[in-house]
Amino acid sequence: MMSFNFEVKKSEGKGGWSLWPGKKKNEAKAKEAAGAAAKEAGASGAAGETPAKGGAKSGAEAFEETYEKTEKVGDVTMVLDYYPGEDFYTDGEIEDRMLEIAKETGAEGFDKAVEEEKSWPILYHFSPIRQNILRWYPLKAEDKVLEIGAGCGAITGALTEKAGRVDAVDLSKKRSLVNAYRNRECGNLRLFLGNFETVEPHLPRDYSVITLIGVLEYGELYIEGEEPFKAFLEKVRGHLAPGGTLLVAIENRLGMKYFAGCTEDHTGHYFEGIEGYREGSRAKTFSKPALEKLLASAGFKEQRFFYPYPDYKFPMAVYSDESLPKKGELTANRMNFDRQRMVLFNEAKAYDTMIEDGLFPLFANSFLVEAKE
């Protein structure tokens, strides 16, 4: 399996870096990488080919189920049957600004908005580089995808470009509206509003691909019980078609950056994941062995790990066990834009040591896991 590298271009006259994945060159690389991945996996069809905007089917053809409470934003259908009537989490006024940007700006304008706004939430939700985590993945026109925790749609567009049908679930109506407006031309996209535990019983059970991109770590918020992460994964598995694939992107609890002086991504505390999460932490991530064990306990016996670098949020490369990084490659280690950090040692040199001793998979900052029964 080949590794997949992306570009970052220097902003002209801005004195900063524009997080844009070198689009034309990157699309060609994406098709090449997706074709290679599909060939290796034995996938049928022209892998890597992107259907026309709006997916392989129109909205009427793509969706068989009907629901009582729906709204349309362009060609996108929003299902409100399970929405509780108010948003229970929000980033505040910045979400109003994100909605304005989504309404007023086409996809080509998001990079400009990122540069001009100089805001972490705008960068996080609108940088096109967010899609690199799955843009290379060989989805096909016949695929039926479920995206759990879609948020403002940072990844959704990459899914709708290739898959014939995409169902996306999120609790927030404001964020779902941002998603709908930024993907308003995608007739193969349907947004379900509501808590996953409420929406889940009403979703189809024949998805070929389900994604949990930055979602599994919040399993205790979605599901109650003694083993919420396992129960969450089991519920998700129940919606896969035979032979279907679960894609999980999550931080590594033992990622190199946490030893080197970055705060834990979800709590903002130094060394919290390494030392053990405090009682009541709203999110918990896993080491590679712990994640392997958790997935297997939930029925996902077949697992393949990929290593987005520097992490899954802004991946500039995606490595695999068959194509690991070489010494001297991992030098973009200052990609934390939301918080201050310490610099306790030279991460590039430390990575070289890990690579030389075959330990990189254990200390990669993030994982992308392809899991099957």
Beta strands, then each sheet from edge to edge (+ up, - down):
strand 1: 4-5
strand 2: 9-10
strand 3: 17-18
strand 4: 70-73
strand 5: 76-79
strand 6: 144-148
strand 7: 165-170
strand 8: 189-193
strand 9: 207-213
strand 10: 240-251
strand 11: 302-309
strand 12: 317-320
strand 13: 366-372
sheet 1: 1+ 12- 11+ 13- 10+ 9+ 6+ 7+ 8+ 5+ 4-
sheet 2: 2+ 3-
end
